[in-house]
Amino acid sequence: MKVVVNVFLKAGVLDSQGKAVHHALKSIHFENVSDVRVGKQIVLKLNESDEKKAMEDVTRMCEDLLANTVIEDYTIEIVK
């Protein structure tokens, strides 16, 4: 089973990397971009067939290691 986890900074947390990318885009004349937020994507291949169990396991992985839940949010998607 393939699972995709997207981790991104919570709203209100300064995204310095996003600001740098935004500035760089403007410097190469992409003026129509109003904001940039940068995150990370983690793709997991699980030896699990039960989707409910997989979601529970991946949620635990996110809470314990993959995301800093003080400043980051995450989404989990099971890819069929």
Phi and psi in degrees as a GROMACS rama.xvg file:
@    title "Ramachandran Plot"
@    xaxis  label "Phi"
@    yaxis  label "Psi"
@TYPE xy
-101.804  132.53  LYS-2
-128.35  133.714  VAL-3
-112.14  126.453  VAL-4
-113.431  125.736  VAL-5
-109.637  126.447  ASN-6
-117.008  132.823  VAL-7
-149.153  154.76  PHE-8
-66.2019  144.383  LEU-9
-65.2389  154.264  LYS-10
-57.7048  137.081  ALA-11
93.7561  -13.7333  GLY-12
-89.9355  127.438  VAL-13
-60.7777  126.568  LEU-14
-106.717  87.3915  ASP-15
-64.4538  -34.656  SER-16
-67.2739  -41.0624  GLN-17
-62.0997  -41.4824  GLY-18
-62.9192  -40.997  LYS-19
-64.5553  -41.9575  ALA-20
-65.2764  -42.4008  VAL-21
-59.2543  -46.8033  HIS-22
-60.8573  -43.7349  HIS-23
-63.7488  -40.664  ALA-24
-62.4999  -42.6955  LEU-25
-63.4713  -36.3923  LYS-26
-68.9274  -20.3158  SER-27
-107.509  26.5375  ILE-28
72.3632  29.6272  HIS-29
-97.5236  77.0817  PHE-30
-77.205  -14.1758  GLU-31
-83.7228  1.26682  ASN-32
-88.9686  120.915  VAL-33
-95.8701  -21.9692  SER-34
-163.338  153.71  ASP-35
-135.784  133.322  VAL-36
-123.55  132.671  ARG-37
-110.337  135.361  VAL-38
-134.534  -161.503  GLY-39
-137.021  152.475  LYS-40
-122.155  132.369  GLN-41
-119.976  124.661  ILE-42
-108.702  123.246  VAL-43
-114.578  139.968  LEU-44
-111.247  115.994  LYS-45
-104.944  145.051  LEU-46
-91.8064  66.4585  ASN-47
-145.591  138.301  GLU-48
-109.718  -16.6468  SER-49
-87.6084  111.889  ASP-50
-62.3523  -38.6896  GLU-51
-63.06  -45.1539  LYS-52
-64.467  -41.1515  LYS-53
-60.8464  -45.0829  ALA-54
-62.2904  -41.172  MET-55
-62.5091  -45.6231  GLU-56
-64.1332  -45.8107  ASP-57
-68.9234  -35.9493  VAL-58
-60.2412  -43.6382  THR-59
-62.7532  -41.6774  ARG-60
-58.7276  -43.5057  MET-61
-64.3212  -46.4543  CYS-62
-66.1354  -33.7132  GLU-63
-91.7495  -28.1302  ASP-64
-144.209  -46.8269  LEU-65
-73.965  -26.8044  LEU-66
-129.575  144.299  ALA-67
-91.3908  94.5933  ASN-68
-67.9718  -7.25692  THR-69
-70.9686  -39.7627  VAL-70
-120.837  -4.29962  ILE-71
-125.508  147.249  GLU-72
-108.187  167.488  ASP-73
-148.903  155.962  TYR-74
-124.856  151.404  THR-75
-124.936  130.908  ILE-76
-131.727  125.836  GLU-77
-86.7744  124.296  ILE-78
-95.1256  124.448  VAL-79
